[in-house]
Amino acid sequence: MKKISRKGFLKVAAAAAMSGVTASALAACNAGSSSSTAASTGEAIYTPGTYTGTATGIGEVKVTMTFSETAITDVVIDASNETESIGGVAAPTLKDALMAAQSTEIDNISGATITTNAVKKAAASCIEQAMGVHTAGGDTAASSSDEDWLGTEPEIDESKVAKTVDVDVAVVGCGIAGVAACRSVAEDGGLVAAFEKADGPQCRSGEYAVINGKVQAKWGRDTWTREQIDDIIDSHMVESTYRCKRSIMSKWAHNIGDAFDWWVEANPDLYYAETTRSAIPDENADNFIIPIFYPLPEHYDWKQERFPCYPTSVEFKPDQHVTVEANMQKAIDTGNVQTFYGCFVEKLIMDNGRCVGLYARDAATGEYIKCNASKGVILSTGDYSQNTKMLKHFCPEVIENNIQCLFTNVDVEGNFTNQGDGIQLGMWAGAQVQQSHAPMIHHMGGGADLAGVGVMGNAGFLNLDLNGKRFMNEDLPGQQLENQIELQKNRESWQIFDSNWPEQLPYMPAAHGGACYYEDYASEDEGPKNNTTYRNYKSPYQLEAAVADGRAVKADTLEELVAKIYPDDTAAQQTALDSIQRYNELAKAGYDEDFHKPASRMWAVENGPFYADKFTTALLLVCIGGLESDEDCHTFDADRNVIPGLYVAGNIQGNRFATEYPIGLKGVSHSMAMYYGYVAGKNALKDI
């Protein structure tokens, strides 16, 4: 084996720490060398100077680092494009950590993981520049210009194929859909090769919409009739402006109960909370599930709502990783699954119009794996919300409105996993993309804390624009609320309420991000043990903490309040006072002739102290718009003929959502991903 110099090894070792190169790759370079850094050896490996690197967090993060021959001597972090209360607060701590570590091997800051990852990636770029090396990572898209989002399908050099695998089904992407597909195929006796470019199964959050089934029966929520389910499906079609396929929604809605029971069966230690806010025993604090909005607020009747949020949903807490990993392990335990983590699928193999396999690059070795899949390939690669070129092409309004992407999962090379590579793979193989995509940007309220919880969520209190004018019916769900905010000056507004908010909150809708429960706690410690579910639950201490943190404004009089939220703009202050007076008159009259807000959610703002928090645009969670599909997870060519052997599940499965993310079913995206991963596995193995 060719030896490298100590100085060369130090460069590779340090660069590897920046970019996620594995220890085995380093060992292949020089098994007997030390991985000491320049600072610890005193050997010159940096070219002195100042270097700048950028990376995408919530927005663009810029890191400027100054180097001597042996050390990092200064770090400047520009996180001005991050959320001020998150990235702005984290930046000084991250600077100190980089200086102390003399590398990017630093701990993530709780609540600021996205900013931390971006800072580490930008810092890695600075170190690479100072060392004169280039490591794996960077833009993996095959395109060559801002307009060329699709790029050219690569040619694979067969001489670089180090391993050939023969299976029934290949699964590309081990998120929720991919894991469900692996287990579905494996339990039916099929051989599976699972490819994932991260270091293991991937997931986030934990909300699932579930209609009927044994799990929901634990809370008496297994009573949905066929007629009610069909009404839910109709509502979904309306929200998607009839640009999705009813057959996909219908098959999920009528079968998800049994499939979800199958999914949780893999996690026998899962603890079931009696209510949304029940205390959780210490031994179950890392693996429990709650029913969302149970019991429902006393005054909420979803049947009477213009925008109903159906009481169908549950949530894995603290998140769903235990259940996802349990399902993957259950699949592996069959003996029918081979996993290939840290492997990037770069090309599908087509034979006379049929998908029969794939080529995957092993990031650790740079060599390729050829997988022959006799039954077919399931693409479950997620969305494309971190691929700016695709966003510009499919959802330009996301870019135009400066919507920042909230995504934390990274691959083994340090890049965000949601790059739309499955869309590229599918289109190179002849598949078509659905026409109308659905960005998930549902508003969670203003003045969010590090956990992303707004001061009063999107509860329908009075809302005024930056000129002091009321501009909407505030009784809107998060997605529709976001649409209205995007139309305002600077895409900002102010939510305003008074000291009577505790009495008003229980009348608010139980919906995405909405505060609708009041709890009279003086601190989090007084709340339910081990259960920090409080997005929809508000207590006085939370509001006062928001005021203390500068996330909310408090004043004894309305005049004082508007002076604080519209400083140096006397015209806006007067307009705001006039708008509040008008709103109060309408509330007392019992009819909102300006915007037709329900009288049951109109309250005069007149009892001090008064509060306000600023609404800005929300974050993009995912952008759902995949390859054209159907209820059997097929893909289609330009003439809408089925492409044999090529299936989709998860956010790459098109025709599930369109135009915008629906708000009637909390967690429907996760739920459909799991369900259609299960379906794709069964259909691929049977060649349906």
C-alpha positions as CSV (number, residue, x, y, z in Angstrom):
1,M,0.0,0.0,0.0
2,K,1.3,3.5,-0.9
3,K,2.5,5.4,2.2
4,I,1.8,9.1,2.8
5,S,3.9,11.6,4.7
6,R,3.1,12.5,8.3
7,K,2.1,16.0,7.1
8,G,-0.1,14.6,4.4
9,F,-1.7,12.2,6.9
10,L,-2.4,15.1,9.3
11,K,-4.1,16.9,6.5
12,V,-6.3,14.0,5.6
13,A,-7.0,13.2,9.2
14,A,-8.1,16.7,10.0
15,A,-10.1,17.0,6.8
16,A,-11.8,13.7,7.5
17,A,-13.0,15.1,10.8
18,M,-14.5,18.0,8.9
19,S,-16.3,16.0,6.3
20,G,-17.4,12.8,7.9
21,V,-14.9,10.5,6.2
22,T,-15.0,7.2,8.2
23,A,-12.3,5.9,10.4
24,S,-11.9,2.9,8.2
25,A,-11.0,5.1,5.3
26,L,-8.3,6.8,7.4
27,A,-7.0,3.4,8.4
28,A,-6.7,2.5,4.7
29,C,-4.4,5.5,4.3
30,N,-2.0,4.7,7.1
31,A,-2.9,2.3,9.8
32,G,0.2,3.1,11.9
33,S,-0.2,6.9,11.9
34,S,-1.6,9.1,14.7
35,S,-4.6,11.3,14.1
36,S,-3.2,14.2,16.1
37,T,-4.1,17.6,14.9
38,A,-1.7,20.4,13.9
39,A,-2.2,22.2,17.2
40,S,-1.2,19.2,19.2
41,T,1.9,18.4,17.2
42,G,3.2,21.8,16.4
43,E,3.8,20.8,12.8
44,A,2.8,23.4,10.2
45,I,-0.1,22.2,8.1
46,Y,-2.0,25.5,7.6
47,T,-1.2,28.2,5.1
48,P,-1.5,31.3,7.3
49,G,-4.4,33.7,6.4
50,T,-8.1,34.3,6.6
51,Y,-10.6,32.1,4.9
52,T,-14.4,32.2,4.5
53,G,-16.9,29.3,4.2
54,T,-20.6,29.3,3.8
55,A,-23.3,26.7,4.4
56,T,-27.1,26.5,4.6
57,G,-28.8,26.4,8.0
58,I,-32.1,28.1,8.4
59,G,-30.6,30.6,6.0
60,E,-27.0,31.1,4.8
61,V,-24.4,30.9,7.5
62,K,-20.9,32.4,7.0
63,V,-17.9,31.5,9.0
64,T,-14.6,33.4,8.6
65,M,-11.5,31.8,10.2
66,T,-8.0,33.1,10.6
67,F,-5.1,30.6,10.8
68,S,-1.4,30.6,11.8
69,E,0.7,27.8,10.6
70,T,-0.4,25.5,13.4
71,A,-3.7,26.8,14.9
72,I,-7.0,28.5,14.4
73,T,-6.5,32.0,15.8
74,D,-9.8,33.7,15.3
75,V,-13.4,32.7,14.3
76,V,-16.1,35.1,13.1
77,I,-19.6,33.6,12.6
78,D,-22.3,35.5,10.7
79,A,-25.6,33.9,11.6
80,S,-27.7,37.0,10.8
81,N,-29.9,34.9,8.4
82,E,-30.8,32.4,11.1
83,T,-33.7,32.8,13.4
84,E,-32.5,35.5,15.8
85,S,-33.6,33.8,19.0
86,I,-31.9,30.6,17.9
87,G,-28.9,31.0,15.6
88,G,-28.1,34.5,16.9
89,V,-28.0,33.2,20.4
90,A,-25.9,30.1,19.4
91,A,-23.3,31.9,17.4
92,P,-21.0,33.1,20.3
93,T,-21.1,29.7,21.9
94,L,-20.2,28.0,18.7
95,K,-17.3,30.4,18.1
96,D,-15.9,29.6,21.6
97,A,-16.3,25.9,20.9
98,L,-14.5,26.0,17.6
99,M,-11.6,27.9,19.1
100,A,-11.3,25.5,22.0
101,A,-11.6,22.4,19.9
102,Q,-9.3,23.7,17.1
103,S,-11.6,21.6,14.8
104,T,-15.2,21.1,14.0
105,E,-15.5,18.3,16.5
106,I,-17.8,20.2,18.7
107,D,-21.1,19.4,20.4
108,N,-24.4,20.5,18.9
109,I,-26.3,23.2,20.8
110,S,-29.7,21.9,22.0
111,G,-32.4,23.7,20.0
112,A,-30.0,25.0,17.4
113,T,-28.9,21.8,15.7
114,I,-29.5,23.2,12.2
115,T,-27.4,26.3,12.9
116,T,-24.7,24.2,14.5
117,N,-24.4,21.8,11.6
118,A,-24.2,24.7,9.1
119,V,-21.5,26.4,11.2
120,K,-19.5,23.1,11.3
121,K,-19.8,22.7,7.6
122,A,-18.8,26.2,6.8
123,A,-15.9,25.9,9.3
124,A,-14.8,22.7,7.6
125,S,-14.6,24.6,4.3
126,C,-12.3,27.2,5.9
127,I,-10.1,24.5,7.3
128,E,-9.9,22.7,3.9
129,Q,-8.9,25.9,2.3
130,A,-6.2,26.6,4.9
131,M,-4.9,23.1,4.5
132,G,-5.0,23.1,0.7
133,V,-7.1,19.9,0.6
134,H,-10.5,19.1,-0.7
135,T,-12.6,16.4,1.0
136,A,-15.8,14.5,0.2
137,G,-19.0,16.5,0.6
138,G,-20.2,19.6,-1.2
139,D,-22.8,19.7,-3.8
140,T,-23.7,16.2,-5.0
141,A,-26.2,17.3,-7.5
142,A,-25.4,16.2,-11.1
143,S,-26.5,19.6,-12.6
144,S,-24.1,22.1,-13.9
145,S,-26.1,25.4,-13.7
146,D,-28.7,27.0,-11.6
147,E,-31.3,26.2,-14.3
148,D,-30.2,22.6,-14.8
149,W,-31.8,21.0,-11.8
150,L,-32.1,17.5,-13.3
151,G,-28.5,17.1,-14.6
152,T,-27.2,14.3,-16.7
153,E,-27.4,10.6,-15.7
154,P,-23.9,9.4,-14.8
155,E,-22.1,6.6,-16.5
156,I,-20.9,4.0,-14.1
157,D,-17.5,2.5,-14.7
158,E,-18.0,-1.3,-14.3
159,S,-14.3,-1.6,-13.3
160,K,-15.2,0.3,-10.1
161,V,-17.9,-2.2,-9.1
162,A,-16.4,-4.0,-6.1
163,K,-19.5,-6.0,-5.1
164,T,-22.6,-7.4,-6.8
165,V,-25.7,-8.2,-4.8
166,D,-28.7,-10.3,-6.0
167,V,-32.0,-9.7,-4.2
168,D,-35.7,-9.6,-4.9
169,V,-36.2,-5.9,-4.0
170,A,-33.9,-3.0,-3.5
171,V,-35.0,-0.1,-1.3
172,V,-33.4,3.3,-1.8
173,G,-33.7,5.4,1.3
174,C,-34.3,4.2,4.9
175,G,-36.7,6.8,6.3
176,I,-40.1,5.9,7.5
177,A,-41.3,4.7,4.1
178,G,-38.1,2.7,3.3
179,V,-38.1,1.0,6.7
180,A,-41.7,0.0,6.3
181,A,-40.9,-1.3,2.8
182,C,-38.0,-3.3,4.1
183,R,-40.0,-5.0,6.8
184,S,-43.0,-5.6,4.5
185,V,-40.8,-7.4,1.9
186,A,-38.7,-9.3,4.4
187,E,-41.7,-10.6,6.4
188,D,-43.2,-11.9,3.2
189,G,-40.1,-13.9,2.5
190,G,-38.4,-11.6,0.0
191,L,-34.7,-10.7,-0.1
192,V,-34.0,-7.0,0.4
193,A,-31.0,-4.7,-0.1
194,A,-31.6,-1.4,1.7
195,F,-29.5,1.6,0.7
196,E,-29.2,4.7,2.8
197,K,-26.7,7.6,2.4
198,A,-26.8,8.4,6.1
199,D,-25.4,6.2,8.8
200,G,-28.7,4.5,9.6
201,P,-32.5,4.8,9.5
202,Q,-33.7,8.4,9.3
203,C,-36.7,10.1,10.9
204,R,-37.8,13.3,12.6
205,S,-40.7,14.3,14.8
206,G,-43.4,11.7,15.5
207,E,-47.0,12.7,14.5
208,Y,-49.2,10.2,12.7
209,A,-52.8,10.5,11.5
210,V,-54.5,7.2,12.3
211,I,-58.1,6.3,11.5
212,N,-59.4,3.5,13.6
213,G,-57.4,0.4,14.6
214,K,-56.4,-1.2,17.9
215,V,-54.1,1.6,19.0
216,Q,-56.8,4.2,18.6
217,A,-59.2,1.9,20.5
218,K,-57.2,2.6,23.6
219,W,-58.7,6.1,23.6
220,G,-62.1,5.2,22.2
221,R,-61.1,6.8,18.8
222,D,-61.8,3.7,16.7
223,T,-65.4,4.7,15.9
224,W,-65.0,6.4,12.5
225,T,-67.8,5.3,10.1
226,R,-67.2,4.8,6.4
227,E,-69.3,8.0,5.7
228,Q,-67.1,10.0,8.0
229,I,-63.9,8.6,6.5
230,D,-65.2,9.5,3.0
231,D,-65.9,13.0,4.2
232,I,-62.3,13.3,5.4
233,I,-61.1,12.1,2.0
234,D,-63.3,14.7,0.3
235,S,-61.9,17.4,2.6
236,H,-58.3,16.4,1.6
237,M,-59.2,16.6,-2.1
238,V,-60.6,20.1,-1.6
239,E,-57.5,21.3,0.2
240,S,-55.4,19.8,-2.6
241,T,-57.5,21.6,-5.2
242,Y,-58.3,18.3,-6.7
243,R,-54.8,18.0,-8.1
244,C,-54.1,14.7,-6.3
245,K,-55.5,11.3,-6.7
246,R,-58.5,10.3,-4.5
247,S,-57.6,6.6,-4.8
248,I,-54.3,7.2,-3.0
249,M,-56.0,9.1,-0.1
250,S,-58.9,6.6,0.0
251,K,-56.8,3.5,0.2
252,W,-54.7,5.0,3.0
253,A,-57.8,6.3,5.0
254,H,-59.6,3.0,5.0
255,N,-56.6,0.9,5.8
256,I,-54.2,2.9,8.0
257,G,-55.6,1.6,11.3
258,D,-54.5,-2.0,10.7
259,A,-51.2,-0.9,9.2
260,F,-50.4,1.3,12.1
261,D,-51.1,-1.5,14.5
262,W,-48.5,-3.5,12.5
263,W,-46.0,-0.7,12.7
264,V,-46.2,-0.2,16.5
265,E,-46.2,-4.0,17.1
266,A,-42.4,-3.8,16.5
267,N,-42.0,-1.7,19.6
268,P,-43.5,-3.8,22.5
269,D,-42.0,-1.4,25.1
270,L,-44.0,1.6,23.9
271,Y,-45.9,3.3,26.7
272,Y,-49.4,4.6,26.0
273,A,-50.3,7.8,27.7
274,E,-53.9,8.0,29.0
275,T,-54.3,11.6,27.7
276,T,-52.3,14.1,25.8
277,R,-50.8,15.6,29.0
278,S,-50.6,12.6,31.3
279,A,-47.6,12.2,33.5
280,I,-45.1,9.6,32.1
281,P,-43.2,7.2,34.3
282,D,-39.4,7.7,34.4
283,E,-38.8,4.3,32.8
284,N,-41.0,5.2,29.8
285,A,-39.8,8.8,29.3
286,D,-37.8,7.9,26.2
287,N,-40.4,5.8,24.5
288,F,-44.1,6.8,24.7
289,I,-47.0,7.7,22.6
290,I,-49.8,10.3,23.2
291,P,-53.2,10.9,21.6
292,I,-53.2,14.4,20.2
293,F,-56.0,16.7,21.4
294,Y,-57.4,14.1,23.9
295,P,-59.6,15.0,25.5
296,L,-60.7,17.7,23.0
297,P,-61.2,21.2,24.3
298,E,-64.6,21.6,25.9
299,H,-65.8,24.1,23.3
300,Y,-64.3,22.5,20.2
301,D,-66.6,20.6,17.8
302,W,-64.7,19.7,14.6
303,K,-68.0,19.0,12.8
304,Q,-68.9,22.7,13.0
305,E,-65.5,24.1,11.8
306,R,-64.9,25.7,8.4
307,F,-61.4,24.1,8.6
308,P,-61.8,21.0,10.7
309,C,-58.8,19.3,12.3
310,Y,-60.0,15.7,12.8
311,P,-59.2,14.1,16.1
312,T,-57.3,11.2,14.5
313,S,-53.8,11.8,15.5
314,V,-51.1,10.4,17.8
315,E,-47.5,11.3,18.5
316,F,-44.4,9.3,19.4
317,K,-42.5,11.1,22.1
318,P,-39.8,12.4,22.5
319,D,-39.7,11.4,18.8
320,Q,-40.3,8.3,16.7
321,H,-36.7,7.0,16.4
322,V,-37.3,4.1,18.8
323,T,-40.2,2.8,16.8
324,V,-38.5,3.3,13.4
325,E,-35.4,1.6,14.5
326,A,-37.4,-1.3,16.1
327,N,-39.1,-1.8,12.7
328,M,-35.8,-1.9,10.9
329,Q,-34.5,-4.4,13.4
330,K,-37.6,-6.5,13.0
331,A,-36.9,-6.6,9.3
332,I,-33.2,-7.4,9.8
333,D,-34.1,-10.2,12.2
334,T,-35.9,-12.1,9.4
335,G,-32.5,-12.7,7.9
336,N,-33.7,-11.4,4.6
337,V,-32.3,-7.9,4.7
338,Q,-28.9,-6.5,3.8
339,T,-28.2,-2.9,4.8
340,F,-25.9,-0.6,2.9
341,Y,-25.5,2.6,5.0
342,G,-23.3,5.4,3.8
343,C,-24.0,4.3,0.2
344,F,-25.3,6.7,-2.5
345,V,-27.5,5.3,-5.2
346,E,-26.4,7.1,-8.4
347,K,-28.1,5.2,-11.2
348,L,-31.0,2.8,-11.8
349,I,-30.5,-0.2,-14.1
350,M,-33.2,-0.4,-16.8
351,D,-33.7,-3.4,-19.1
352,N,-36.3,-3.1,-21.9
353,G,-38.2,-0.5,-19.9
354,R,-38.2,-2.4,-16.7
355,C,-36.2,-1.3,-13.6
356,V,-34.0,-4.3,-12.6
357,G,-31.5,-2.8,-10.2
358,L,-29.1,0.0,-9.3
359,Y,-25.6,1.2,-8.8
360,A,-24.6,2.6,-5.4
361,R,-21.3,4.4,-4.4
362,D,-19.9,3.4,-1.1
363,A,-18.7,6.7,0.5
364,A,-16.1,4.9,2.6
365,T,-14.3,3.3,-0.3
366,G,-15.4,5.2,-3.4
367,E,-16.2,1.9,-5.0
368,Y,-19.6,0.8,-6.4
369,I,-22.1,-1.8,-5.5
370,K,-24.2,-3.3,-8.2
371,C,-27.5,-4.5,-7.0
372,N,-29.6,-6.8,-9.2
373,A,-33.3,-6.6,-8.0
374,S,-35.3,-9.2,-9.8
375,K,-38.7,-7.9,-8.6
376,G,-37.9,-4.2,-8.7
377,V,-36.7,-1.1,-6.9
378,I,-38.6,1.1,-4.4
379,L,-37.6,4.7,-4.2
380,S,-38.2,6.2,-0.8
381,T,-35.6,9.0,-0.8
382,G,-37.7,11.8,0.8
383,D,-38.3,15.3,-0.5
384,Y,-36.0,18.0,-2.1
385,S,-36.4,21.0,0.2
386,Q,-32.6,21.5,0.6
387,N,-32.1,21.5,-3.2
388,T,-32.4,25.2,-4.1
389,K,-32.4,24.4,-7.9
390,M,-35.4,22.1,-7.6
391,L,-37.2,24.5,-5.3
392,K,-36.7,27.3,-7.9
393,H,-38.1,25.1,-10.6
394,F,-41.0,23.4,-8.8
395,C,-42.0,25.9,-6.1
396,P,-40.4,29.3,-6.9
397,E,-42.7,31.1,-4.4
398,V,-40.8,29.4,-1.6
399,I,-37.6,31.1,-2.8
400,E,-39.4,34.4,-3.6
401,N,-40.9,34.5,-0.1
402,N,-37.5,33.7,1.5
403,I,-38.9,30.7,3.3
404,Q,-36.1,29.0,5.2
405,C,-35.9,25.2,5.3
406,L,-36.0,23.3,8.6
407,F,-34.2,20.1,8.1
408,T,-31.6,18.3,10.3
409,N,-30.8,15.0,8.8
410,V,-27.4,14.7,7.1
411,D,-25.6,12.0,5.1
412,V,-22.2,10.5,5.9
413,E,-20.6,13.2,3.8
414,G,-22.1,16.0,5.9
415,N,-24.8,17.1,3.4
416,F,-28.5,17.3,4.1
417,T,-30.2,14.1,2.9
418,N,-33.2,15.8,1.2
419,Q,-31.7,16.6,-2.1
420,G,-34.3,15.2,-4.5
421,D,-31.9,12.6,-5.8
422,G,-34.8,10.1,-6.0
423,I,-36.6,12.5,-8.5
424,Q,-33.4,12.6,-10.5
425,L,-33.0,8.8,-10.5
426,G,-36.7,8.3,-11.5
427,M,-36.7,10.9,-14.2
428,W,-33.5,9.5,-15.7
429,A,-35.3,6.2,-15.9
430,G,-38.2,7.8,-17.7
431,A,-40.6,8.5,-14.8
432,Q,-42.6,11.8,-14.6
433,V,-43.0,14.3,-11.8
434,Q,-46.4,15.5,-10.6
435,Q,-47.3,19.0,-11.7
436,S,-48.4,20.7,-8.5
437,H,-46.3,20.4,-5.4
438,A,-47.2,21.0,-1.8
439,P,-44.7,22.9,0.4
440,M,-45.4,22.3,4.1
441,I,-45.2,25.7,5.7
442,H,-47.9,25.7,8.3
443,H,-47.5,28.6,10.7
444,M,-46.9,27.8,14.4
445,G,-47.2,31.3,15.8
446,G,-44.9,34.2,16.5
447,G,-42.1,34.6,19.0
448,A,-41.0,31.0,18.8
449,D,-38.6,29.6,21.5
450,L,-35.7,27.3,20.8
451,A,-38.1,24.4,20.5
452,G,-40.0,26.2,17.8
453,V,-43.1,26.8,20.0
454,G,-44.8,30.2,19.4
455,V,-46.0,32.5,22.2
456,M,-49.6,31.8,21.6
457,G,-49.2,29.6,18.5
458,N,-51.5,30.5,15.7
459,A,-54.5,31.0,18.0
460,G,-57.0,33.4,16.3
461,F,-56.3,36.6,18.3
462,L,-56.4,40.0,16.6
463,N,-53.6,40.4,14.0
464,L,-52.4,43.7,12.5
465,D,-50.0,44.4,9.7
466,L,-46.9,46.7,9.9
467,N,-49.1,49.7,9.0
468,G,-51.4,48.9,11.9
469,K,-54.3,47.6,9.8
470,R,-56.3,44.4,10.3
471,F,-56.0,42.3,7.1
472,M,-57.7,38.9,7.6
473,N,-60.0,36.6,9.4
474,E,-57.6,35.4,12.1
475,D,-59.5,32.1,12.6
476,L,-57.3,30.3,10.2
477,P,-55.3,27.1,10.3
478,G,-51.5,27.3,10.1
479,Q,-51.1,26.8,6.4
480,Q,-53.8,29.3,5.3
481,L,-52.4,31.7,8.0
482,E,-49.0,31.4,6.4
483,N,-50.5,32.3,3.0
484,Q,-51.9,35.5,4.4
485,I,-48.7,36.5,6.2
486,E,-46.8,36.1,2.9
487,L,-49.0,38.8,1.3
488,Q,-48.1,41.5,3.9
489,K,-45.5,44.2,4.0
490,N,-42.1,42.6,4.9
491,R,-44.2,39.4,5.4
492,E,-44.7,40.3,9.0
493,S,-47.6,41.2,11.3
494,W,-48.4,41.4,15.0
495,Q,-50.6,39.1,17.1
496,I,-52.3,41.2,19.8
497,F,-54.3,40.0,22.9
498,D,-55.1,41.1,26.4
499,S,-55.0,39.7,29.9
500,N,-58.2,37.7,29.4
501,W,-56.4,35.2,27.2
502,P,-56.8,32.4,29.7
503,E,-60.6,32.5,29.4
504,Q,-60.4,32.9,25.6
505,L,-58.0,30.1,24.8
506,P,-60.4,27.2,25.4
507,Y,-62.6,28.5,22.6
508,M,-59.8,28.3,20.0
509,P,-59.7,25.4,17.5
510,A,-57.7,22.3,18.3
511,A,-55.5,22.5,15.2
512,H,-51.9,22.6,13.9
513,G,-49.9,24.9,16.1
514,G,-52.9,26.4,17.8
515,A,-53.0,27.2,21.5
516,C,-56.3,25.9,22.8
517,Y,-55.7,24.6,26.3
518,Y,-55.0,26.8,29.4
519,E,-53.0,25.4,32.3
520,D,-52.4,27.3,35.5
521,Y,-48.8,26.3,36.2
522,A,-46.1,28.5,37.5
523,S,-43.3,26.5,36.0
524,E,-42.7,23.5,33.7
525,D,-41.8,21.5,36.8
526,E,-45.4,21.8,38.0
527,G,-46.7,20.3,34.8
528,P,-47.0,16.5,34.0
529,K,-43.9,14.6,34.7
530,N,-41.7,13.8,31.7
531,N,-44.4,15.2,29.3
532,T,-43.3,18.5,27.7
533,T,-46.1,18.5,25.2
534,Y,-47.0,22.1,25.4
535,R,-47.4,23.5,21.9
536,N,-51.2,23.6,22.3
537,Y,-51.0,24.2,26.1
538,K,-50.2,27.6,27.6
539,S,-49.5,28.8,31.1
540,P,-48.8,32.2,32.5
541,Y,-45.1,31.4,33.1
542,Q,-44.6,30.7,29.4
543,L,-46.0,34.0,28.4
544,E,-43.9,35.9,31.0
545,A,-40.8,34.0,29.9
546,A,-41.5,35.1,26.3
547,V,-41.7,38.7,27.5
548,A,-38.5,38.4,29.4
549,D,-36.7,36.9,26.4
550,G,-38.0,39.6,24.1
551,R,-40.1,37.2,22.1
552,A,-43.3,39.0,23.2
553,V,-44.1,42.6,24.1
554,K,-46.1,43.6,27.2
555,A,-47.6,47.0,28.1
556,D,-50.1,48.3,30.7
557,T,-52.0,50.4,28.0
558,L,-52.8,50.0,24.4
559,E,-51.0,53.3,23.6
560,E,-47.9,52.0,25.3
561,L,-48.2,48.6,23.4
562,V,-48.5,50.1,19.9
563,A,-45.7,52.5,20.7
564,K,-43.5,49.5,21.4
565,I,-44.4,47.5,18.3
566,Y,-44.5,50.5,15.9
567,P,-41.6,52.6,17.3
568,D,-41.0,55.9,15.4
569,D,-44.1,55.4,13.3
570,T,-46.8,57.5,14.8
571,A,-49.1,56.9,11.8
572,A,-49.0,53.2,12.3
573,Q,-49.6,53.6,16.0
574,Q,-52.7,55.6,15.4
575,T,-53.9,53.2,12.7
576,A,-53.4,50.4,15.1
577,L,-55.4,52.1,17.8
578,D,-58.2,52.7,15.3
579,S,-58.0,49.1,14.1
580,I,-58.3,47.8,17.7
581,Q,-61.2,50.1,18.4
582,R,-63.0,48.9,15.3
583,Y,-62.3,45.3,16.2
584,N,-63.7,45.8,19.7
585,E,-66.8,47.3,18.3
586,L,-67.3,44.3,16.0
587,A,-66.7,41.9,18.9
588,K,-69.3,43.6,21.0
589,A,-71.8,43.7,18.2
590,G,-71.4,39.9,17.7
591,Y,-70.7,40.1,13.9
592,D,-67.5,40.6,12.0
593,E,-68.7,42.5,9.0
594,D,-65.1,43.2,7.9
595,F,-63.7,39.6,7.6
596,H,-66.5,37.3,8.8
597,K,-64.6,35.9,11.8
598,P,-66.9,33.7,14.0
599,A,-68.4,35.6,16.8
600,S,-67.4,32.8,19.2
601,R,-63.7,33.8,18.7
602,M,-64.1,37.6,18.7
603,W,-63.2,39.2,22.0
604,A,-62.6,42.9,22.7
605,V,-59.0,43.8,23.4
606,E,-59.5,46.2,26.4
607,N,-58.2,44.7,29.6
608,G,-54.6,45.3,30.5
609,P,-51.9,44.2,30.6
610,F,-51.7,43.9,26.8
611,Y,-49.4,41.6,24.8
612,A,-48.1,41.3,21.3
613,D,-45.8,38.9,19.4
614,K,-44.5,39.3,15.9
615,F,-45.5,36.9,13.1
616,T,-43.0,36.3,10.3
617,T,-43.0,33.6,7.6
618,A,-42.9,30.0,8.9
619,L,-40.3,27.4,8.1
620,L,-40.4,24.9,5.2
621,L,-40.6,21.5,6.8
622,V,-40.7,19.5,3.6
623,C,-41.7,20.1,0.0
624,I,-44.0,17.3,-1.1
625,G,-44.1,16.7,-4.8
626,G,-42.7,13.4,-6.2
627,L,-43.0,11.1,-9.1
628,E,-46.4,10.5,-10.5
629,S,-47.9,7.5,-8.7
630,D,-51.1,5.7,-7.8
631,E,-52.5,3.7,-4.9
632,D,-50.3,0.7,-5.8
633,C,-47.1,2.8,-5.6
634,H,-46.4,2.5,-9.4
635,T,-44.5,5.1,-11.4
636,F,-45.5,6.3,-14.8
637,D,-43.7,7.3,-18.0
638,A,-44.5,10.4,-20.2
639,D,-47.5,8.6,-21.7
640,R,-48.7,7.6,-18.2
641,N,-48.0,4.0,-18.7
642,V,-46.7,2.0,-15.7
643,I,-42.9,1.6,-15.5
644,P,-42.5,-2.0,-14.4
645,G,-40.3,-2.6,-11.4
646,L,-40.1,1.0,-10.3
647,Y,-42.1,1.9,-7.2
648,V,-42.2,4.9,-4.8
649,A,-43.2,5.6,-1.2
650,G,-42.9,8.5,1.1
651,N,-42.4,12.1,0.1
652,I,-41.2,11.0,-3.4
653,Q,-44.5,9.4,-4.0
654,G,-46.4,11.9,-6.1
655,N,-50.2,12.7,-6.3
656,R,-50.7,12.4,-2.5
657,F,-50.7,16.1,-1.8
658,A,-50.9,19.2,-4.1
659,T,-50.8,23.0,-3.9
660,E,-50.2,23.1,-0.1
661,Y,-50.0,20.8,2.9
662,P,-53.5,19.9,4.2
663,I,-54.2,20.8,7.8
664,G,-57.1,18.5,8.6
665,L,-55.0,15.5,9.7
666,K,-52.0,16.1,11.9
667,G,-49.2,13.8,10.8
668,V,-50.8,12.6,7.6
669,S,-47.4,12.8,5.8
670,H,-45.7,10.4,8.2
671,S,-48.7,8.2,8.2
672,M,-48.9,7.9,4.5
673,A,-45.2,7.4,4.1
674,M,-45.3,4.4,6.5
675,Y,-48.5,3.0,5.0
676,Y,-47.3,3.2,1.4
677,G,-43.9,1.9,2.2
678,Y,-45.8,-1.2,3.5
679,V,-47.9,-1.3,0.3
680,A,-44.9,-0.8,-2.0
681,G,-43.1,-3.6,-0.3
682,K,-45.9,-6.1,-0.8
683,N,-46.6,-5.0,-4.4
684,A,-43.0,-5.0,-5.5
685,L,-42.5,-8.5,-4.2
686,K,-45.6,-9.7,-5.9
687,D,-44.8,-7.7,-9.1
688,I,-48.2,-6.1,-9.0
